[in-house]
Amino acid sequence: MKQLVLDIRLDAPPSLDNFIAEANRPAVTALGEAAVRSGLHVYLWGSTGSGKTHLLRATASAAEASGRPAQYLRAADSEEFTAPPGAVQTVDDVQNLTESGQVGLFNAFNRAGVAGHTLILSGSAAPLGLQLREDLRTRIGQCLIFHLQPLDDVARAAIIASQATRRGLRLEESVVSYLLRYGRRDLPSLLSVLDALDAASLEHKRPITLPLLRQIMQAGLDI
């Protein structure tokens, strides 16, 4: 049976422990090591919603917890990548780097060995598919590379059911099936609907059923 990490309330800060690992367990393990080990650079790529931002922020938090300086940066907003010695630098969505940002990240790779830095990067494509300068693509290609796999419906359903159980809710299978068929499929949206169902169940003193879901949709709930 697949291992799922289920402490994933929307208000919980990103951590390596509350990422739904599934097929991405090797990436999570490598990031845990990179958080405490200088020079172990990692590149994550995958589609929107696959968890790249969560993992970069989580790795920065893990590094800080271990006593290392850390920073989370969005590539589109960054051009120079300076950091204290021994720092973990995470750079999200490298495909959005400006020309000067590409130079800055290339220079960060050059400084990393002497400064004891660790670079954790994310992007929308494998290194060969990135529209970046060739020398930078080559450096990214030398990182540990992981293609993040999105959740499937079986995992989504298991997570929703587990979250309901964790809150003491009884959730009919028809509700989960309806959400996965007609609702937005990213996990934050699904969990926000569960929050709304939880509140409606308490307000109306009714179990969470498909009629209750349809009732609150008629009242304005957007799934």
QUIPENOR-V655955 format. One record per helix or strand of 2 or more residues. SS is the DSSP state (helix for helix, strand for strand). FROM is the first residue (numbers start at 1). TO is the last residue. Records with the same first field share a line. If there is no record, write none. Layout:
# QUIPENOR-V655955
SS: FROM-TO / FROM-TO
This chain:
# QUIPENOR-V655955
helix: 22-34 / 52-65 / 75-77 / 94-96 / 99-115 / 127-129 / 134-141 / 153-166 / 173-182 / 187-204 / 210-218
strand: 42-45 / 70-74 / 88-92 / 118-123 / 144-147
